[in-house]
Structures are given as structure tokens and as C-alpha cells.
Amino acid sequence: MADEGQRRALMDRLQVLGEVTSTETALFHQAAAASYGLGITDMKTVSILRTEGPMAAGQLAERLSLTTGAVTNVIDRLEQRGLVRRQADEKDRRRVIVVLNSAALTSVGNAYDSMGKSFERLLAAYSTEELAFLVRHYEASLELTKQEIARLRVG
């Protein structure tokens, strides 16, 4: 029985830590975006394009849960800063593909370098088995989060 109580306490603690981590991460991203003179949505757009690759403006709007008009404004701001460019879709010239300008992003410095190095030091302290567990945990957490986003969009 004591193990069940400890298990419940650990699960409760993980729930709280997850919420706090989410908040602190959002605040970090907001500060990082501000260091580039961007808003958080602009920065998330850059992040999505960096990790998922070029995509149609409509797909980007859907991914960010923005209207097409709002995503057009985001793309305009990023294009003015030279961080993205629009290109016509080769298969459908009416469609606009948004492409990240990685060279321009690199030239402005990386507000995430220090955080990346800090996490690298943290992760270096874990065993290979612990790292494998963390990878499984994050992959499962991401999938759950995406499912909850989809549920909220429908609901």
C-alpha cells in the first residue's frame, strides 16, 4: 500500500512539474522571441518551419490555429525581416509555399544556444537507458498534446 501512495504522490508531482515546465517554457520562448524583435506566434512559425520544413500558407495557418488573414500578417512580418520567403507551389501556382531562410536566421544569432548548452550538460548526466526513457516519454507526451489540440479545435 505504501508503494501505491508513493506512486500517486509521484504522479501528482509530475503533473505539477509538467504544468510549471510548460509555463516556464512559454515564458522563455516569449523572451527569446522578444530578443529577436518578434512576437511568440512569429517565433513559433519559425520553429515549425525549421522542424517540419516548408509548407503552404494554409497548412501553416492550420498548424498554428490561425486564420488565413492572421497567418498572412505573420508571414509578412517574417518576410520583412528576411526570415522567410514565399514561393509559388510548382504543382499549383495559386498556392504559396513558405520557406524558412536558415542563413538569415543563423546570421541574427541564436537566443536558444545557451539553453541548448545547459540542457546538453543536464542530459550528459543521464545513462543511455535514462535517455531512452526520456525520449519515449517526450514522444508520448507530444502525441498526447497533439491529440488534445485536435480535441480542443473540434470541441
DAKA-V305065 format. One line per field, one symbol per residue. phi: phi as a letter, one per 20 degrees, with the letter a starting at -180 (. if undefined). psi: psi as a letter, one per 40 degrees, with the letter a starting at -180 (. if undefined). burial: I if it has 16 or more other ideal C-beta (glycine too) atoms within 10 Angstrom, else O. Layout:
phi: ???
psi: ???
burial: ???
This chain:
phi: .fffffffffffffffffffffffffffffffgffemdeffffffgffffedngbfgffffffeldfffffffffgffffemeccebfffebffeddecfeffffffencfegfffffffffffeefgfffffffgfffffffffffffffffff
psi: dddddddddddddddddddddddddddddddddddefiiddddddddddddeiiiidddddddefiidddddddddddddeediiiiihddgedihhhhhgddddddeiheeddddddddddddeiiddddddddddddddddddddddddddd.
burial: OOOOOOOOOOOOOOOOOOOOOOOOOOOOIOOIIOOIOIOOIIIIIIOIIOOOOOIOIOIIIOIOOIOOOOIIOIIOIIOOIOIIOOOOOOOOOOOIIIOIIOOOIOOOOOIOOOOOOOOOOOOOOOOOOOOOOOOOOOOOOOOOOOOOOOOOOOO
